[in-house]
């Protein structure tokens, strides 16, 4: 089983194995271009900068995140970044007043992230993401490789520590997300992201005050 074989593998080895297992045309990396995203994108670019990268442009992202996406594309030489947006029809029907994030955040995430990702992943048989066990919550026990509906899902950073992430940034001279300096440890959509204290979990600022901890793309199996 791949998960057993890769349990102690480095992130680069996990990505290399994913590439050998399904081939570049069948493999995608999903990135939020958030506060820790550059580390995984750097490792991927060192393996193959032409692996397709899927970026979910929800319509609620910080301008700083959109700018950071463009910065990292240029810095890392990423060759195939695909910005995926929610369907206009779904937005006009289910969120015409742009208040769904407040009244039903799960539904908001579904039409802005879960459904667009499912659509974007249709051509692929495996995908890579940046979840880490140290992020806690539902992520504390993630395997390195798992089955995600009809696809394989690779978690190259499952085993890494915060210090290892910082080392990748330092060695690679990677630019930080512009909002890190303002106290954002994790950045998603504007209405559902807030600053977090240094002693809080990295994702404490996401959906603050709600029981919600995940947008749904990692808790819903793709078809």
Secondary structure, 3 states (H helix, E strand, C coil): CHHHHCCCCCHHHHHHHHHHHHCHHHEEEECCCCCCHHHHHHHHHHHHCCCEEEEEECCCECHHHHHHHHHHHHHHCCCCEEEEECCHHHHHHHCCCCCHHHHCHHHHHHHHHHHHHHHHHCCCCEEECCCCHHHCHHHCCCCCEEEECCEEEECCCCCCCHHHHHHHHHHHCCCCCCCHHHCCCCCCEHHHECCCCCCCCCCCCECCCCCCCCCCCCCCCCC
